[in-house]
Amino acid sequence: MNYATNLWDTLKEDFQVILDKDPAINSKFELIFNYPGLIALINYRFAHRLYLKGFKVLARIWMGIIQWITNVDIHPACKIGHRVFIDHGIGVVIGETAEVGNEVTIYQGVSLGGVSLERVKRHPTIEDNVVIGAGAKVLGNIVVGTNSKIGANSVVIHPVPPNSTAVGIPAQTIIKGKSNDLNKIPDINRQLFTCFLKRLELLEQEILSDPQKIKKIEDLNKIYAEFLKIMQST
């Protein structure tokens, strides 16, 4: 795909990508009133150029005002590529040394944050065609590879290979291979609890086969019942 080479064409791409990717939009008028991520991104484009020209304080003030208006915090020094879609936008944070590639989709509540207090590259690099789910935190100087996906509410502290899916806290790479279906991200927490419940069921069956252990369980139930009475009376 050929991307824009000047500011105004890049801004046109920012508008067009929403029309291309968001099935909820019904009118171009909604772009101004219903997409705080777009407003923040457009203002970032101007503030970023000011920052590069040495007007760093002015650029920070500009984006501070935009943060107050949109609840999207983008540092003017970060690097953001073409056709980036910040969907919903509320709570998105993109740090100073973060780099975001082309055709990236970022949902609400995402943080591209740092874990170092030194003046170094301390924020993540997001390569092309990455999708980052709502509430995910990508932290530190790590790379999320091309075509990868980050599950909602995941905390990513290790690099993610290209064409992969990462979920969990901390995030683990659970799928390798390009996939465009976000609904196919497995619920690893549910799988873990299902395993625990099955193991607990087996243990209970073993315990209930011994009359003496049944008596101990009854005693424990009485203690628990007394505990509940005390909690309800306080």
Phi, psi and omega per residue, in radians:
M1 nan 2.403 3.087
N2 -1.575 2.202 -3.117
Y3 -1.789 2.840 -3.111
A4 -1.106 2.643 -3.142
T5 -1.975 -0.083 3.096
N6 -2.306 2.914 -3.014
L7 -1.032 -0.833 -3.031
W8 -1.159 -0.663 3.077
D9 -1.196 -0.594 3.074
T10 -1.116 -0.694 3.088
L11 -1.114 -0.673 3.077
K12 -1.072 -0.686 3.088
E13 -1.078 -0.702 -3.125
D14 -1.061 -0.662 3.086
F15 -1.265 -0.756 -3.028
Q16 -1.181 -0.592 -3.074
V17 -1.103 -0.557 3.089
I18 -1.198 -0.743 3.103
L19 -1.082 -0.556 -3.115
D20 -1.395 -0.590 -2.942
K21 -1.874 -0.354 -3.040
D22 -1.818 1.908 -3.137
P23 -1.252 -0.183 -3.090
A24 -1.408 -0.294 -3.056
I25 -1.363 2.372 -3.127
N26 -2.023 -0.305 -3.081
S27 -2.640 2.606 3.100
K28 -1.149 -0.397 3.102
F29 -1.103 -0.496 -3.140
E30 -1.141 -0.412 -3.119
L31 -1.019 -0.613 -3.105
I32 -1.424 -0.618 -2.959
F33 -1.773 -0.313 -3.004
N34 -2.134 0.143 -3.072
Y35 -2.301 1.397 3.130
P36 -1.065 -0.513 3.089
G37 -1.088 -0.668 3.113
L38 -1.178 -0.786 3.125
I39 -1.042 -0.768 3.133
A40 -1.129 -0.705 -3.103
L41 -1.171 -0.738 3.135
I42 -1.082 -0.795 3.136
N43 -1.179 -0.578 3.049
Y44 -1.038 -0.704 -3.106
R45 -0.984 -0.741 3.133
F46 -1.288 -0.781 -3.105
A47 -1.117 -0.606 3.129
H48 -1.090 -0.720 3.126
R49 -1.191 -0.629 3.045
L50 -1.094 -0.746 -3.126
Y51 -1.064 -0.765 -3.130
L52 -1.169 -0.459 3.123
K53 -1.490 0.028 3.082
G54 1.757 -0.052 3.119
F55 -1.556 1.100 -2.979
K56 -1.219 -0.753 -3.124
V57 -1.136 -0.766 3.115
L58 -1.070 -0.716 3.126
A59 -1.109 -0.708 3.131
R60 -1.163 -0.723 3.111
I61 -1.078 -0.771 3.129
W62 -0.977 -0.894 -3.099
M63 -1.254 -0.420 3.033
G64 -1.141 -0.709 3.085
I65 -1.130 -0.743 3.126
I66 -1.133 -0.636 3.079
Q67 -1.064 -0.733 3.138
W68 -1.122 -0.617 -3.109
I69 -1.357 -0.753 -2.968
T70 -1.836 -0.268 -3.021
N71 1.097 0.510 3.028
V72 -2.090 2.173 -3.050
D73 -1.906 1.782 3.100
I74 -2.042 2.140 3.094
H75 -1.284 2.332 -3.079
P76 -1.152 -0.251 -3.130
A77 -1.491 -0.280 -3.090
C78 -1.196 2.922 -3.118
K79 -2.004 2.152 -3.122
I80 -2.201 2.252 -3.057
G81 -1.429 -2.717 -3.031
H82 -1.599 2.626 3.024
R83 0.916 0.771 3.053
V84 -1.503 2.291 -3.100
F85 -1.974 1.933 3.054
I86 -1.730 1.682 -3.015
D87 -1.425 2.309 -3.066
H88 1.160 -0.976 2.937
G89 1.516 -0.519 -3.024
I90 -0.974 2.200 3.071
G91 1.474 0.080 3.127
V92 -1.296 2.356 3.101
V93 -2.249 2.205 3.089
I94 -2.187 1.996 -2.994
G95 -1.347 3.021 -2.988
E96 -0.965 -0.815 -3.044
T97 -1.770 0.236 3.096
A98 -1.214 2.603 3.067
E99 -2.267 2.178 -3.114
V100 -2.062 2.208 -3.076
G101 -1.386 -2.787 -3.106
N102 -1.564 2.612 3.052
E103 1.062 0.537 3.127
V104 -1.541 2.444 3.062
T105 -1.995 2.211 -3.112
I106 -2.164 2.158 3.135
Y107 -1.638 3.062 -3.027
Q108 -1.073 2.597 3.049
G109 1.351 0.140 -3.122
V110 -1.408 2.406 3.043
S111 -2.099 2.189 2.950
L112 -1.811 1.517 -2.911
G113 -1.921 3.028 3.132
G114 -1.944 2.777 3.112
V115 -2.188 0.177 -3.127
S116 -2.159 2.576 3.086
L117 -1.715 0.014 3.133
E118 -1.462 2.726 3.122
R119 -1.456 1.260 -3.126
V120 -2.344 3.119 3.024
K121 -1.206 1.793 -2.993
R122 -2.122 0.080 3.122
H123 -2.063 2.826 -3.019
P124 -1.284 2.812 2.988
T125 -1.932 2.107 -3.131
I126 -1.857 1.990 -3.090
E127 -1.402 -3.104 -2.993
D128 -1.112 2.583 2.991
N129 1.101 0.489 3.103
V130 -1.551 2.517 3.037
V131 -2.053 2.196 -3.131
I132 -2.016 2.030 -3.050
G133 -1.223 2.856 -3.059
A134 -1.001 2.345 3.052
G135 1.386 -0.016 -3.112
A136 -1.234 2.561 3.078
K137 -2.079 2.105 3.099
V138 -1.969 1.988 -2.894
L139 -2.142 2.363 3.039
G140 1.634 3.075 -3.120
N141 -1.426 1.295 -3.133
I142 -2.179 2.916 -3.124
V143 -2.047 2.268 2.968
V144 -1.782 1.996 -2.954
G145 -1.220 2.842 -3.116
T146 -0.930 2.415 3.074
N147 1.193 0.220 -3.126
S148 -1.506 2.878 3.129
K149 -2.322 2.450 3.103
I150 -1.984 2.170 -3.112
G151 -1.195 2.714 -3.128
A152 -1.013 2.416 3.074
N153 1.150 0.225 3.080
S154 -1.318 2.703 3.059
V155 -2.062 1.891 -3.030
V156 -1.752 2.040 -3.141
I157 -2.177 0.011 3.099
H158 -2.203 2.674 3.125
P159 -0.997 2.565 3.094
V160 -1.972 2.142 -3.110
P161 -1.125 2.774 3.055
P162 -1.030 2.659 3.067
N163 1.008 0.727 -3.090
S164 -2.247 2.898 3.017
T165 -2.177 2.265 -3.123
A166 -2.152 2.353 3.111
V167 -2.497 2.794 3.007
G168 1.880 3.097 3.115
I169 -2.302 1.893 -0.205
P170 -1.212 2.733 -3.038
A171 -1.144 2.443 3.062
Q172 -2.111 2.514 3.085
T173 -1.344 1.998 -3.048
I174 -1.971 -0.291 3.102
I175 -2.308 2.278 3.029
K176 -2.056 2.200 -3.056
G177 2.222 2.391 -3.044
K178 -1.148 2.323 3.085
S179 -2.506 2.352 3.131
N180 -1.740 0.065 -3.071
D181 -1.790 1.830 3.134
L182 -1.192 -0.380 -3.122
N183 -1.259 -0.176 -3.108
K184 -1.616 0.087 3.066
I185 -1.231 2.094 -3.076
P186 -1.258 2.671 3.088
D187 -1.604 1.640 -3.051
I188 -1.249 -0.497 3.096
N189 -1.154 -0.702 3.106
R190 -1.125 -0.722 3.119
Q191 -1.086 -0.693 -3.135
L192 -1.142 -0.804 -3.137
F193 -1.171 -0.593 3.078
T194 -1.087 -0.705 3.089
C195 -1.092 -0.800 3.140
F196 -1.079 -0.728 -3.116
L197 -1.145 -0.666 3.124
K198 -1.183 -0.679 3.094
R199 -1.147 -0.699 3.114
L200 -1.111 -0.685 3.113
E201 -1.081 -0.745 3.114
L202 -1.107 -0.724 3.138
L203 -1.137 -0.706 3.126
E204 -1.122 -0.706 3.103
Q205 -1.084 -0.683 3.124
E206 -1.175 -0.716 -3.124
I207 -1.171 -0.749 -3.078
L208 -1.222 -0.164 3.080
S209 -1.410 -0.124 -3.122
D210 -1.994 2.002 -3.117
P211 -0.963 -0.682 -3.131
Q212 -1.123 -0.667 3.135
K213 -1.252 -0.535 3.073
I214 -1.073 -0.723 3.120
K215 -1.078 -0.696 3.132
K216 -1.148 -0.655 3.112
I217 -1.147 -0.686 3.106
E218 -1.103 -0.695 3.097
D219 -1.105 -0.713 3.104
L220 -1.115 -0.659 3.124
N221 -1.131 -0.628 3.099
K222 -1.154 -0.747 3.115
I223 -1.078 -0.721 3.140
Y224 -1.165 -0.665 3.110
A225 -1.105 -0.712 3.092
E226 -1.120 -0.685 3.104
F227 -1.058 -0.752 3.133
L228 -1.111 -0.679 3.112
K229 -1.089 -0.741 3.136
I230 -1.109 -0.751 -3.127
M231 -1.128 -0.659 -3.111
Q232 -1.282 -0.452 -3.125
S233 -1.482 -0.229 -3.126
T234 -1.582 nan nan
